[in-house]
């Protein structure tokens, strides 16, 4: 990052709208790992410690995120939601 006030970015993965199974989530995780290896200085949360901290925060923020979008948090989360939260944690500030 060139500017000390710039933040990192989210993992660059394929289309999350098509995630419907555990194998789709595995593909997303593989794409996240590939992106991290190619661009470690661009991620907001490139270490396991930072990623897990951001993952916890991302999960805690889900009810508010859904409420802000005018939606209810699903009682039964989907594979798509899991993939979205994983990607969100890669760039969560």
Secondary structure by P-SEA (a helix, b strand, c coil): cccccbbbbccccccccccccaaaaaaaaaaaaaaaaacccccccccaaaaaaaaaaaaaaaaaaaaaacccccccccaaaaaaaaaaaaccc
